[in-house]
Amino acid sequence: MNGPAEGSGPRHAQRTRTRAASLAVLAGALVAGHLVGWWGVVPVVSVIQGPMLPWVLGRGLGVAAYLSLVTVTLLGLWLRHPWHGRYPWPRPAAALRWHAATAAATLVLTAGHLTSLALDRFAGVGWRGVFVPGAATYRPVPVALGTLGLYAGLLVGVTAALAGVLTRRAWLPLHALAGVCFVLVWTHGVLAGSDVHALRGLYVATGVLVLGLAVTRRLAPSPLAPVRADRPRP
C-alpha cells in the first residue's frame, strides 16, 4: 500500500494556510500603509513625477510595517489574555497561525522600508544609518530607536521560531521583548516621520489599543480553576 503523498496531510495544510494568511496580511498592510503614507505626505501624481518617490515609498512601507506590527502585538497579547479563555475568538490554532503570518509580513515590510530609505540619496539614512544606531544624519536619535526596535524584533522572532527547540523557560522571557520592540517602533514612528502631524490619530489610537490590552492582561483576574473532586467544598 502506498503511503500518503509527499507534502500532504495536516501539517502541509497548516503550512499552506499560514502562507496564504501571510500573503493576505502582507497585501493588506502594504495597501493600507501606502494609502496612509501617501495621504499624509503629498498627492500621488506629484510623488510619481518627482524625486520624493523613494522616500514616500519607504514611508509607506514603514507605515505598513507598523500596522502589521500592531496586529501581531495585539494577537500576541490576546493569546495570553485572561479574557481569551472566556471569549475564545479567534480559536487558539487560528490565532497562532495569524500571529505567525503577521510576524512574517512585518519582517518583509520592514525589509522593504529599510531598503527604500537606505537607497534614497536624500533621506540622510544610508545603509550605515539603517544598521548602526545613531549613524543616520536625519534625526539620528529617532532613527536609532527604529534600529534598536529592529534588533529587538529580530530577537523576538528568532526565539519564537525556536520555541519547539528551546525550553519555555529559555525562550518566553526573550519573547516578552515584543513589548519593548513595540514601544521603540512606536516612538520611532512618532519622532522620525516628518508627516507625523497627519498620522497623529493613527499613532494615538493604536498606542492606546495596545496599552489597554497590555494593562488589562496584567490586571484582569485569571479564569477560575476547576474545583477538584478531593477539594472540600464550602
Number of C-alpha atoms within 10 A of each C-alpha: 3 4 5 8 7 7 10 9 10 9 10 12 12 14 13 12 16 21 18 14 20 22 16 16 23 24 15 15 26 23 15 18 24 20 15 18 24 18 15 18 18 13 10 14 8 11 17 13 9 10 13 17 16 22 20 23 22 27 28 29 30 28 27 30 28 23 23 28 27 21 21 24 22 18 20 21 20 21 21 13 20 18 17 17 15 10 9 12 13 14 13 15 10 14 18 17 19 25 22 22 23 29 23 23 28 29 19 14 26 22 16 19 23 22 17 22 25 23 16 19 12 14 17 17 23 21 16 12 21 21 20 13 17 19 19 22 13 16 17 17 17 22 28 22 23 25 22 21 23 22 14 21 25 15 18 22 19 13 19 17 13 12 15 10 11 13 10 10 8 13 20 15 12 16 19 12 16 23 19 14 23 22 18 21 27 22 17 21 24 17 16 19 17 14 18 17 10 14 19 12 11 13 17 12 11 17 16 11 13 19 15 11 16 18 11 14 19 12 11 11 11 13 11 6 6 6 9 8 7 6 7 7 7 3
